[in-house]
């Protein structure tokens, strides 16, 4: 019997790092080949890129590192024409028994987000910008 494997397309993936000193972190990740791709250091946040790999540096915005998925975005922050809306992802996860930390308003359209936590307490943010 053939097993059917279904996948959930979550969009672009990045790690959002809670950093103590954004300048020191920026300089460190530049040594690893990352370059600033977006953000505003004067507002204590930067998005850095190395090939298809993205990291966010956030000083003073949250307590722990966060795994972040962006439905509707490519790794170059370009809008995708075909993607699963964040509210549909939320419905699928809830139907699978996943508990929500925060929820997207399912009656809305456009940008929205929800948060969940894995069994070890790691925060996962699904944040749709389009």
C-alpha positions, 0 to 999 in steps of 0.5 A, spaced: 500 500 500 502 506 497 502 512 503 500 518 501 504 524 504 501 531 504 505 537 505 504 544 508 507 550 504 509 555 509 512 560 505 519 563 506 523 560 512 527 564 517 530 564 524 528 571 528 534 572 533 533 576 539 540 579 540 543 583 545 547 588 541 544 589 534 551 592 531 555 586 534 550 581 531 550 584 524 558 584 524 558 577 526 553 574 521 557 579 516 563 574 517 559 568 516 557 571 509 550 574 510 549 581 508 543 586 510 537 585 506 532 589 509 530 592 516 532 598 519 538 598 524 536 605 528 529 601 529 533 595 532 531 590 527 535 587 520 534 582 515 540 579 513 541 574 507 546 569 505 544 565 498 537 563 500 538 563 507 535 569 511 535 571 519 532 576 522 536 580 528 531 583 533 534 587 539 529 588 545 523 586 541 522 579 544 525 574 549 527 568 545 529 566 538 523 565 534 522 560 527 518 564 522 515 562 516 512 567 511 506 565 507 506 568 500 513 570 500 519 567 496 526 567 500 527 574 496 521 577 499 518 577 493 510 576 493 508 569 490 502 568 486 500 562 488 500 560 496 496 558 502 493 563 506 495 564 513 488 563 515 487 556 511 494 554 515 491 556 521 485 552 520 489 546 518 493 546 524 487 547 529 484 541 525 490 537 527 490 538 534 495 544 534 494 549 540 494 556 538 498 561 542 495 567 538 490 566 532 489 570 526 482 573 525 479 568 520 474 573 518 479 578 515 483 578 508 491 580 507 496 580 512 495 576 518 499 572 523 499 566 528 503 563 533 504 556 535 509 553 540 513 546 539 513 541 544 519 544 547 516 551 547 520 553 541 515 559 538 513 558 531 511 565 528 507 564 521 507 571 519 503 573 512 505 580 509 501 580 503 
